[in-house]
Amino acid sequence: MPELPPVTIYSDGACLGNPGPGGYGTVLLFGDQRRELSAGYRLTTNNRMELLGAIAGLEALTRPCRVELWSDSQYVVHAMTKGWLDGWQRRGWRTAKKEPVANQDLWLRMLRAIGEHQVDWQWVRGHTGNVENERCDVLAMTAASGGGLLDDAGYRA
């Protein structure tokens, strides 16, 4: 089996109020190529934007890759590395406290986005000078505060 091409993804989400207007920013690095993605939403939550940033990066890949995905969201990284997502699925999308899992629509989308990729999830502390994480934050904040905000169809108050 051929080795998968390596890609690095940084993602971040932002919300002006929680809930409130929000956005995500994503940077994809592949060799000497760079791609930046962002979008803003009228009414959403920070966790939804953190998820969408990672999802957007994975969905932008056009073939299976070996991905190093960096996020400053422990919610996202821990769900993927500490077995939370597996547990939620086993329990029929219920938490350990038997409550419905928040953002199930996006977690299902995340599973589809991962597809055939090999993803190594990494946490980066936010706002500590990591150049790509800081760039994602700027993209997310700009998207959240910009015009032409989208509807987050999956958001539930």
C-alpha positions in Angstrom: 0.0 0.0 0.0 1.5 3.4 -1.0 2.3 5.8 1.8 -0.3 8.5 2.3 0.7 12.1 1.5 1.3 14.2 4.7 -0.9 17.2 5.4 -1.0 19.5 8.4 -4.2 21.2 9.4 -4.7 23.9 12.0 -8.2 24.9 12.9 -9.9 27.2 15.3 -13.4 28.4 16.1 -14.7 31.7 17.6 -18.0 33.0 18.9 -18.9 36.5 19.8 -21.1 35.5 22.7 -21.9 31.9 23.3 -24.3 31.5 21.6 -23.8 34.3 19.1 -22.3 35.0 15.8 -19.4 32.6 15.2 -16.8 31.6 12.7 -14.1 29.1 12.0 -10.6 29.4 10.5 -8.6 26.6 9.0 -5.1 26.4 7.5 -4.0 23.5 5.4 -0.3 22.9 4.7 0.8 20.4 2.1 4.5 20.6 1.1 5.0 24.2 0.0 1.2 24.7 -0.6 -1.0 26.6 1.7 -4.8 27.0 1.8 -6.9 29.0 4.2 -10.6 28.4 4.8 -13.1 30.3 6.9 -16.9 31.0 7.2 -19.1 32.9 9.6 -22.5 32.0 11.0 -25.3 34.2 12.4 -26.1 32.2 15.5 -24.0 29.3 16.8 -21.7 28.2 19.6 -18.0 28.1 20.1 -17.9 24.3 20.2 -19.7 24.1 16.9 -17.2 26.4 15.3 -14.3 24.5 16.7 -15.8 21.3 15.2 -16.5 23.0 11.9 -13.0 24.3 11.6 -11.6 20.7 11.8 -14.3 19.3 9.6 -13.7 21.9 6.9 -10.1 21.1 6.8 -10.7 17.4 6.4 -13.4 17.9 3.8 -11.1 20.0 1.7 -8.8 17.0 1.2 -9.3 15.4 -2.2 -7.6 12.1 -1.6 -6.7 10.0 1.5 -3.9 11.6 3.5 -1.9 11.2 6.7 -3.1 14.2 8.6 -1.7 16.0 11.6 -4.6 18.1 12.8 -3.9 20.8 15.4 -6.7 22.4 17.4 -6.8 24.5 20.6 -10.1 22.9 21.5 -9.8 20.2 24.1 -13.5 19.4 23.4 -12.5 18.3 19.8 -9.1 16.7 20.5 -10.2 14.8 23.6 -13.4 13.5 21.9 -11.1 12.0 19.2 -8.2 10.8 21.4 -9.8 9.8 24.7 -12.5 7.6 23.4 -15.4 10.0 24.0 -16.7 9.7 20.5 -16.6 5.9 20.6 -18.5 5.9 23.9 -21.2 8.2 22.6 -21.8 6.0 19.6 -21.9 2.8 21.8 -24.4 4.4 24.0 -26.7 5.5 21.1 -25.4 9.1 21.1 -25.8 9.5 24.9 -23.2 10.9 27.3 -22.1 8.9 30.3 -24.8 10.8 32.2 -27.4 9.4 29.7 -28.0 12.9 28.2 -28.1 13.5 24.4 -24.7 14.3 22.9 -24.4 17.9 21.9 -23.6 18.6 18.3 -24.4 15.1 17.1 -24.9 16.4 13.6 -21.3 17.7 13.5 -19.8 14.6 15.1 -21.5 12.5 12.4 -20.1 14.8 9.8 -16.7 14.6 11.4 -16.8 10.8 11.1 -17.6 11.1 7.4 -14.9 13.7 6.9 -12.2 11.5 8.5 -13.1 8.8 5.9 -9.9 7.1 4.7 -7.6 9.6 6.3 -5.1 8.7 9.0 -5.6 11.5 11.5 -3.2 12.3 14.4 -5.0 14.8 16.7 -2.9 17.3 18.5 -3.8 20.0 21.0 -2.1 23.3 20.9 -2.6 25.9 23.7 -4.4 28.9 22.1 -3.1 32.4 22.2 0.4 31.5 23.0 2.1 32.6 19.8 1.8 29.5 17.6 1.8 31.2 14.2 -0.7 29.0 12.5 -3.1 28.8 15.5 -3.0 32.6 15.7 -3.7 32.8 12.0 -6.7 30.5 12.4 -8.0 32.7 15.3 -7.8 35.8 13.0 -9.6 33.9 10.2 -12.3 32.7 12.7 -12.8 36.1 14.3 -12.9 37.9 11.0 -15.5 35.5 9.7 -17.6 35.8 12.9 -17.7 39.6 12.7 -18.0 39.9 8.9 -21.0 40.3 6.6 -22.8 37.6 4.8 -23.1 35.3 7.8 -24.6 31.9 7.1 -27.3 30.0 9.0 -26.0 27.2 11.2 -28.8 24.7 10.3 -27.8 22.3 13.1 -27.7 24.8 15.9 -30.3 24.1 18.6 -30.8 26.6 21.4 
